[in-house]
Amino acid sequence: MDETNGKIRNVNASLKGLKERSDQDMSNEDASIGHMMLANRLNSTSIAIGKIVAKFNDTTERFQTSLHGKFARQARIIKADITEEEIDMIMSSPNPGQCLQQLMEVPDAMVDRLVEIEERHEGILHIQKGVKEVQEMWQDLSLLVDAQAEMMDQVEKNVAATKNYTAKGVEHVKKAETFQLAARKKKKVPTAWPLV
């Protein structure tokens, strides 16, 4: 920031020097149109640089305000009862980050509690993973039961159809037996053939 301000001062000093020379050249009676054009260009450039510097200063101020707000928010996260004076003092220190780290120093009891919480969290994640595996096994088992139920339904249909076919087969066998007995009786019955 200081480097940028130094460069702005150098540019302003250069522009001031050029402006003085331009004014001297214009005060001479032999000032040409070229000198006038250069003077106008110098004035335009000076105005443009002034606007740029003003915009830069405005942006820098907004950035500083935003940075101060963010820093204050972070400081209040670390230490809820911090005052504005303390925040301003930390911001103006050469190393605000180091000051924040000093505020962040945590007692050993809190570190132990944090470790305990992390261990519990890992345990919960492990349990969650186990529950998810059990859920997947139940889903797989459900799919297997559904597939086997379909096969059992098909087997039941096949058994019923086989029973019907067997009953029809028994009827056909009885008919065939009846026909066979009738055919045997016909063979045994002698027919009288006249002898001539």
Beta strands, then each sheet from edge to edge (+ up, - down):
end
